[in-house]
Amino acid sequence: MFLTSRIGRYLFRELASAYAITLGVILMAITLVDVVEQMRGLGKRVKLPILDALGLTFLKIPGLIDETLAFVVLVGTMVAFIRMNRRGELSALRAAGVSAWRFTTPAFLTAAVLGLFATVALNPGGVYLSSVYEARKADIKGQGAQSKAAAERVWLRQREKNAQTIITGMPAGDGRANLLVAVFFVF
């Protein structure tokens, strides 16, 4: 079969290297822009070290790869075939009687495998890391779960046989179940 032949393996290697180069260039550009955006956006509100900005950006990378994977496959395939054409390899393949469909089959298969990988692994991982990113960003801005809990009044209801008690107060903020300025309404 053509895909297991020497030419098929060579075409897969060419495509893989072109995809890696394209993905690397795109990721470097996106990472640079996103780190600058993190420093500009969050840096105005809080003092954000560059390593924290890089950490936040790295949490967004799987989602960004998922969003740009189709573009990477398209441009990577074009780069691979342009490089092979410049070296005269596509002409040699055609002169040897290899059909154009046969030497584009590795591109179709790699696109299908990468699409399946993106659907099964990259998308769920990107969604999870995006939620981690949002939580860390909120913590850095001081709007995390602890900060929100400390700013919001807590309401509790306790039923008894013939009465009902509503308790309200502000959380103490020490991580324990303590209320400051607790008020009890007994009905």
Disulfide bonds with the S-S distance in Angstrom:
none
